[in-house]
Amino acid sequence: MLTAIAGSAQPGRKVLLLGWAFVLSACFTSAQTPTEKSCRTVRDIREFVQVWNDAVIGPGSRSHVCTLQLLTPDARITGVVLDKDGRSTRIVETPQEFVSWYEKRPNETFWERTLHSSVEVCDNVARVTRTYEVRSSPTSPVTSTGIEDFELIRERSTGDHSEWRVFAMLWQDASPGHPIPRRYLPNPKHP
């Protein structure tokens, strides 16, 4: 339709109309194509858990740029996995290996709810402990629960601003005989 209008216009206006058609086409195309959500930086450590959840929760096929931006390039993600006899094995991953696990499962959705979190800060280092439950959607049954311990460092970013980034993460899912300790769960009076 825009081409037909442009074709009937005067020569000088033809270029202008074609330019507008190109701009409108680009706007409609980008509105229909999923775009990268903007990545939030953590300037206030109390916001870390929410920013982390926003980055890691969702379909496996989502972009993992925000997750990688929350991790230092040399971060180590360590999982403690118990075998059927209760012996622990460590899984140590780089940031890219961590997000690759999700990328290999593009059709799965990962939804976590934070049960409880605590923050300890000493100048430019912080520790955030978070307990979670995992589901395939907000209303589906809980498939696992566990605990994550994040070690963060405050780094100078642009100008006078600084941001918190994860340089180590340690996690373990709860298992029969190894539940999440009560002190890491929400107060029963405050769900």
N, C-alpha and C positions, 0 to 999 in steps of 0.2 A: 504494500500500500504506500509506504514512504517512497519507494522507487518510482511509482506511477506519479506521485505528486512532484517529485524532483524532476521527472522527465518533462512535465508540462510547464515547469517554471522557466523564468528568464535565465540566460546563461550564468550570470553572476550569482543568482540565488541558487542555482543548481548545486554549486560547490558547497554553499552554506547548508542547504537542506541535506545533501549527502553526508556532510560532517555531523549534523544533528542526528541523522539516521544511525550513523556509526556509534555515536555516544549513547543514544537510546538503546541500541542493540546490545552494547556492552553492559549497560545497566541491567537490562532484562536478563541477559545471560548470567551475570554475576549474582542476581537475585535468585535465580533458579538453581545455581550451583552451590553446594555446601561450601561455606567459607570457613577458614581457620578462625576459631574463636580467639579473642584477644587474650594473651597470656598475662596473668596478674603476677606481679612480683610481691614478695613478702617483705614489707617494710616494717610492719608491726608483728612481732613474733606471735602474738595472740591470735592472729589471722591465719597462721600456718595450716592448721588442720583443715579449715574450709577451703583454702587455696589448693591444698594437696588433693582433697576430695574432688574438687572441680576438675582437676587435671587428670586424675586416674580413673574416675568412674565413668562408665559408658560402654559402648560397643567396642570390641577388639579392633574394628576397622577404623576407629577414630584417629585423628592425628595425635601423635605423642610428643609434639614439639614442646608443649607446656610442661609436661612431666620432665623432659630432658632439661628444660631451663631451670627447674627447681633443684636439680642435682648439679653438684660440681662435676667437671669433666672426669675427675679421678675418683669420684664417689664409689663406694663399695656397698652393695646391697647383699645382705647375708640372711638367708633363711635357715632356720633349724627345723628339720623335718624328722619326725619320729617314725621308725619302722614298726611293724606289727608287734615286735618284742619290746618296744619302748626305747630302743637305742636311737640316739640322735645322730643325724648326718647333717653336715653343713652344705648349703648351696651358696656359692659366692658369685655374684654377677657384677658386671660393669653396668653403667646406665643403659648402654645400647642393648646389652643382653637382657636387661630387665624389661625394656619395652618390646623387645623381639618376642618375648613370651606371649604378650597380648596380640602382637601383629600376626602371630601364627594361628590365632583363634579369631579371625575377623567376624565370624557369624555369632560369636558368643557376646553376651552383655554382662558386664561386671558392675554390680551395684553393692556398695558398702555403706553401712550406717555406723557412725562413731558412737560407741557406747559411753566412753569416758575418755577424757584427755587431761593431761597435766603438763605444765610448762615450767622449766627452771632455767634461769638466765644468769650468767656471770659475764658481764661486759660484752665481749664479742663472740661468745660461745653460748649455745643453748641446747637444752635437751627437751624433747617433746615425746611423751609416752601416750600412746593412743590404743584403746581396745576397740575392736570392730566386730561386726557381723556381716557375712557375705550372703547375698541373694542374687538371683538372676534378674529380679525386678523389685521395685519397692514393696510389692504385695505378695511376692512368692515366698515359699518357706526358706528359712535360714539353712544354708548348706554348710557353713563353718563360722567359727568365731576365732579370734586370736588377738595378739598383741604386737604392736610395732613400737620400736624405740628409735627415734631420729636424733642424730647429733648434727647440729647446724652451726654454721659460722656466718658472722655478719661480714659481708664484703662490700667495699666501695663500688658503686655502680656509676651512674652518670652524675656529674656535678657534685653537689654536696649530699646526694642521696646514697643510702646504703640499702642492701637487701640481704635477707637471710636465705642461705642455700644449704641443702643437705650434703654432707660429706660422708655420712655413714648411716645406714639403716639396718636394723636387726629385727627380724620378725619370726613369729612362730604361731601356727594355728593351735588352738586347743584340741585336745584329743581325750578319749575315754581315760579316766584316771589322771589326766593332766588338764583340769579346767583352768579358766582364767581366775587368778586369785581375786577374792572378794574386794580387796582394796582398789582394784582396777576396774570395778564395775560401778555403774551409777547408783546413787542412793535410792533405795526402794521407794522413798517418799517423794522423790523427784525423778520421774521417768524420763 
